[in-house]
Amino acid sequence: MTLRSDIAADIARRDRAFLAVVALAGPAPSRRPAPVSDRFPTLISSITSQLLATKAANTIHARVIEACGGDVTIDSVLGAGPNALRAAGLSRTKAAAMLDLAAHARDGRLRLDRHGRMSDDEVIAEVTKVHGVGPWTTQMYLMHTLGRRDVWPVGDFGVRYGWSLLHDLDEMITEKELRGRGDTFAGMRSDVAWYCWRAVHFERSSR
């Protein structure tokens, strides 16, 4: 068995409610840190995605990229300014968050090149100092960009919904309860979140 298969089997062993989705989805994707050059644009993309369905987020983010001249960088975001970002379909809060993120990255308050060597808590503390950037955006960054294996995004709707589906709950699990349930999977909670998302995907595909 590969390492990813071992992790999948371990998740199903710790909680048999995951047996079916693990069998259907297979091993979770490997997690590797993205290059430093990808960190800023992926944070910008996460800001776009806040509280939006995937299709809407993708449409708006394509317009953000266009507003930035086809390349999302610190300079291109600052150069676009609030009006162009708002015209792309962003809310006033999200446009301000992108500009504040760029300002933090420009003046060194946001040390993207050092995030690979910082703990999860240190990254969260630094990134959430940006106006309009909360824990969810930072957790997505930790999971998908920095490749961290033990992130538990209990505020994510898909994770809560997927967990509730897998455990056949009558009502969606609360963030507080889900946080405690994650202790069973310490060290691999990013993969558990991925299986929760896959459970939602399979449930919607079967309709």
Secondary structure, DSSP 8 states (H G I E B T S, - for coil): --HHHHHHHHHHHH-GGGHHHHHHH-S--------HHHHHHHHHHHHHHTT--HHHHHHHHHHHHHHTTT---HHHHHHHHHHHHHHTT--HHHHHHHHHHHHHHHHTSS-GGGGGGS-HHHHHHHHTTSTT--HHHHHHIIIIIS--S----TT-HHHHHHHHHHTT-SS---HHHHHHHGGGGTT-HHHHHHHHHHHHHHHHHT-
